[in-house]
Amino acid sequence: MTRQKILITGASSGLGEEMARRFAARGRDLALCARRTDRLDTLREQLLAQYPTITVAVAGLDVTEHDSVVRVFGELHDELGGLDRVIVNAGLGKGAKIGTGKAYANLATAQTNFVGALSQCEAALEIFRKHNAGHLVLVSSISADRGLPGTKAAYSASKAGVAALGEALSIELARTPIRVTTLLPGFIKTDMSASAGDSSSLMAELDEGVDAMVQAIEKEVTRAALPGLKWQGIDAALRFLPNVVTARFV
């Protein structure tokens, strides 16, 4: 099945922007959301110049405002004449050691990454249940596998919540026409990873990471750690090896 009408949140940069470019190249119609509407407008112009036969709708959205999420998803559904796939991608990478007086960063990350994801799932599944069809994609993180210490604690906890939500929904909807995919990307070079100070010999290039994400989305797998075999191995190690072993590496 071709999911022709795709909504992507967090589409103004990073993984969301690059996924939009990949799906536009495949001839899909897009609904793109983010807080930075100026970047969305620029992206829309670029996509339509390259692929004039597709439809690209854009909307400003703060995923922490539930009523706005429901309204914007509904408006974009109407503008595109339906939604076949919703990619829950918007996220924050802020963080500080818990208890060091910078709770605002951790609370913002938790609110955006988990509560915001839940709001998006509510809005998307309300549409999908009405039509008895659709594909929900949740972008979690490999950090969901094991709680990370220090400045990554709130981030990994929020992404673990997203992964658990995806697992729950995939089980609930397994015998329905609605599909659910949870992605767990490893380290991928983006503006967000750079601003968070992430650096690793394991860091994947943006193109490699997004190519793997789009492949997994199109296959509509239930769960995928990516990109490549190394991140599948890391995923398995973090989930199944004893804490005493993995604690040395996180």
C-alpha positions as CSV (number, residue, x, y, z in Angstrom):
1,M,0.0,0.0,0.0
2,T,1.3,3.5,-0.9
3,R,0.7,6.0,1.9
4,Q,0.2,9.1,-0.3
5,K,-0.7,11.7,2.2
6,I,1.9,12.1,5.0
7,L,2.0,14.4,8.0
8,I,5.4,15.0,9.6
9,T,5.9,17.0,12.8
10,G,9.3,18.7,13.6
11,A,9.7,19.1,9.9
12,S,11.6,22.4,9.9
13,S,15.1,20.8,10.4
14,G,17.0,17.7,11.0
15,L,15.4,14.3,10.6
16,G,11.9,15.7,9.9
17,E,13.1,18.0,7.1
18,E,15.1,15.3,5.5
19,M,12.3,12.8,5.7
20,A,10.1,15.4,4.0
21,R,12.6,15.7,1.2
22,R,12.8,11.9,0.7
23,F,9.0,11.4,0.6
24,A,8.6,14.4,-1.7
25,A,11.0,12.7,-4.1
26,R,8.8,9.7,-4.0
27,G,5.8,11.8,-5.1
28,R,4.0,11.9,-1.8
29,D,1.7,14.8,-0.7
30,L,3.0,16.3,2.6
31,A,1.6,18.1,5.6
32,L,4.6,19.6,7.5
33,C,4.4,21.0,11.0
34,A,6.9,22.8,13.3
35,R,7.2,25.9,15.5
36,R,9.5,27.7,13.0
37,T,7.1,28.5,10.2
38,D,9.6,30.6,8.3
39,R,11.7,27.5,7.7
40,L,8.6,25.5,6.8
41,D,7.7,28.1,4.2
42,T,11.2,27.9,2.7
43,L,11.1,24.1,2.6
44,R,7.7,24.2,1.0
45,E,8.9,26.5,-1.8
46,Q,12.0,24.3,-2.4
47,L,9.9,21.1,-2.6
48,L,7.3,22.5,-4.9
49,A,10.0,23.9,-7.2
50,Q,11.6,20.4,-7.4
51,Y,8.4,18.4,-7.5
52,P,5.6,20.6,-8.8
53,T,3.0,17.8,-9.0
54,I,2.9,17.2,-5.3
55,T,0.9,19.0,-2.6
56,V,2.7,20.5,0.4
57,A,0.7,22.0,3.2
58,V,2.5,23.7,6.2
59,A,1.3,24.8,9.6
60,G,2.8,26.2,12.8
61,L,2.5,23.9,15.7
62,D,3.7,23.6,19.3
63,V,3.1,19.9,20.2
64,T,2.8,20.7,23.9
65,E,-0.5,22.4,23.2
66,H,-2.9,19.5,22.9
67,D,-5.9,21.5,21.6
68,S,-3.7,23.0,18.9
69,V,-2.4,19.5,17.9
70,V,-5.9,18.2,17.4
71,R,-7.0,21.4,15.5
72,V,-3.9,21.5,13.2
73,F,-4.1,17.7,12.4
74,G,-7.7,18.1,11.5
75,E,-7.1,21.2,9.3
76,L,-4.2,19.5,7.5
77,H,-6.3,16.3,7.0
78,D,-8.9,18.5,5.3
79,E,-6.4,20.4,3.2
80,L,-4.8,17.3,1.8
81,G,-8.0,15.4,1.5
82,G,-7.0,12.8,4.1
83,L,-4.0,11.5,6.0
84,D,-2.5,8.1,5.4
85,R,0.5,8.3,7.6
86,V,1.5,10.5,10.6
87,I,5.1,10.7,11.7
88,V,5.5,11.7,15.3
89,N,9.0,13.3,15.1
90,A,9.0,16.6,16.9
91,G,11.4,16.5,19.8
92,L,13.9,18.4,22.1
93,G,17.4,17.4,23.2
94,K,17.8,19.8,26.1
95,G,18.9,18.4,29.4
96,A,20.7,19.0,32.7
97,K,21.8,16.9,35.6
98,I,18.7,16.4,37.7
99,G,18.7,18.5,40.9
100,T,21.2,21.1,39.6
101,G,18.6,24.0,39.4
102,K,17.9,23.6,35.7
103,A,14.6,21.8,35.9
104,Y,13.2,23.9,33.1
105,A,15.4,22.1,30.5
106,N,14.4,18.7,31.7
107,L,10.7,19.5,32.0
108,A,10.6,21.1,28.5
109,T,12.2,17.9,27.1
110,A,9.8,15.6,28.9
111,Q,6.8,17.7,27.9
112,T,7.8,17.9,24.2
113,N,9.1,14.4,23.7
114,F,6.6,12.3,25.6
115,V,3.5,14.4,26.4
116,G,3.7,16.0,23.0
117,A,4.0,12.6,21.3
118,L,1.0,11.4,23.2
119,S,-1.0,14.4,22.0
120,Q,0.0,13.6,18.4
121,C,-1.0,9.9,18.8
122,E,-4.4,11.0,20.2
123,A,-5.0,13.3,17.3
124,A,-3.7,10.9,14.6
125,L,-5.5,7.8,15.9
126,E,-8.8,9.7,16.2
127,I,-8.5,10.3,12.4
128,F,-7.3,6.8,11.7
129,R,-10.0,5.1,13.8
130,K,-12.6,7.1,12.0
131,H,-11.4,5.9,8.6
132,N,-10.3,2.4,9.9
133,A,-6.9,2.9,8.1
134,G,-3.6,4.6,8.6
135,H,0.1,4.3,9.6
136,L,1.4,5.9,12.8
137,V,5.1,6.3,13.1
138,L,6.8,7.2,16.4
139,V,10.4,8.4,16.4
140,S,11.9,7.3,19.7
141,S,15.7,6.8,20.2
142,I,18.2,4.1,21.0
143,S,18.5,5.9,24.4
144,A,15.1,4.4,25.2
145,D,16.8,1.0,25.8
146,R,18.5,2.0,29.0
147,G,18.4,5.0,31.2
148,L,21.3,7.4,30.5
149,P,23.0,9.3,33.3
150,G,23.7,13.0,33.7
151,T,22.4,15.5,31.2
152,K,20.7,12.7,29.2
153,A,18.5,11.3,32.0
154,A,15.3,13.2,31.1
155,Y,15.8,12.7,27.4
156,S,16.3,8.9,27.6
157,A,13.3,8.7,30.0
158,S,11.1,10.6,27.6
159,K,12.2,8.5,24.6
160,A,11.6,5.3,26.7
161,G,8.0,6.6,27.2
162,V,7.6,7.0,23.4
163,A,8.9,3.5,22.8
164,A,6.6,2.0,25.3
165,L,3.7,3.9,23.8
166,G,4.5,2.6,20.4
167,E,4.8,-1.0,21.7
168,A,1.4,-0.7,23.4
169,L,-0.3,0.7,20.4
170,S,1.2,-1.9,18.0
171,I,-0.2,-4.7,20.2
172,E,-3.6,-3.0,20.6
173,L,-4.0,-2.4,16.8
174,A,-2.3,-5.5,15.5
175,R,-5.5,-7.0,14.2
176,T,-6.8,-3.8,12.6
177,P,-5.9,-2.1,9.4
178,I,-4.0,0.6,11.4
179,R,-0.2,0.0,11.4
180,V,2.2,1.3,14.1
181,T,6.0,1.7,13.6
182,T,8.5,2.7,16.3
183,L,11.9,3.9,15.2
184,L,14.9,3.9,17.5
185,P,17.7,5.9,15.8
186,G,21.2,5.8,17.1
187,F,23.5,8.8,16.9
188,I,22.8,10.8,13.7
189,K,24.3,14.1,12.8
190,T,21.7,16.9,13.1
191,D,21.6,20.4,14.4
192,M,20.0,19.0,17.6
193,S,22.8,16.5,18.2
194,A,25.4,19.2,17.6
195,S,23.7,21.7,20.0
196,A,23.5,18.9,22.7
197,G,27.3,18.4,22.3
198,D,26.9,14.8,21.1
199,S,30.0,13.3,19.5
200,S,30.9,9.7,18.9
201,S,32.8,7.5,16.5
202,L,29.4,5.8,16.0
203,M,27.8,9.0,14.7
204,A,26.0,8.3,11.4
205,E,25.8,10.9,8.6
206,L,22.3,12.5,8.2
207,D,21.7,10.9,4.8
208,E,22.5,7.4,6.1
209,G,20.3,7.8,9.1
210,V,17.3,9.2,7.2
211,D,17.6,6.7,4.4
212,A,17.3,3.9,6.9
213,M,14.4,5.6,8.6
214,V,12.5,6.0,5.4
215,Q,13.1,2.4,4.4
216,A,11.8,1.1,7.7
217,I,8.8,3.4,7.5
218,E,7.9,2.3,4.0
219,K,8.2,-1.4,5.0
220,E,5.9,-0.6,8.0
221,V,8.0,-2.7,10.4
222,T,6.8,-2.7,14.0
223,R,10.1,-1.7,15.5
224,A,13.5,-0.8,14.1
225,A,16.8,0.2,15.6
226,L,18.9,2.0,13.0
227,P,20.9,2.8,10.9
228,G,22.7,-0.5,10.1
229,L,23.7,-3.7,11.8
230,K,25.8,-1.9,14.4
231,W,22.8,-0.1,15.9
232,Q,20.8,-3.3,15.8
233,G,23.6,-4.9,17.8
234,I,23.8,-2.0,20.3
235,D,20.0,-2.1,20.7
236,A,20.1,-5.8,21.5
237,A,23.1,-5.3,23.9
238,L,21.4,-2.5,25.8
239,R,18.1,-4.4,26.1
240,F,19.4,-7.8,27.1
241,L,22.8,-7.6,28.7
242,P,22.9,-7.1,32.5
243,N,23.0,-3.6,33.9
244,V,26.4,-4.2,35.4
245,V,27.8,-4.7,31.9
246,T,26.0,-1.9,30.0
247,A,26.5,0.6,32.8
248,R,30.2,0.9,31.7
249,F,29.2,2.2,28.3
250,V,26.2,4.5,28.8
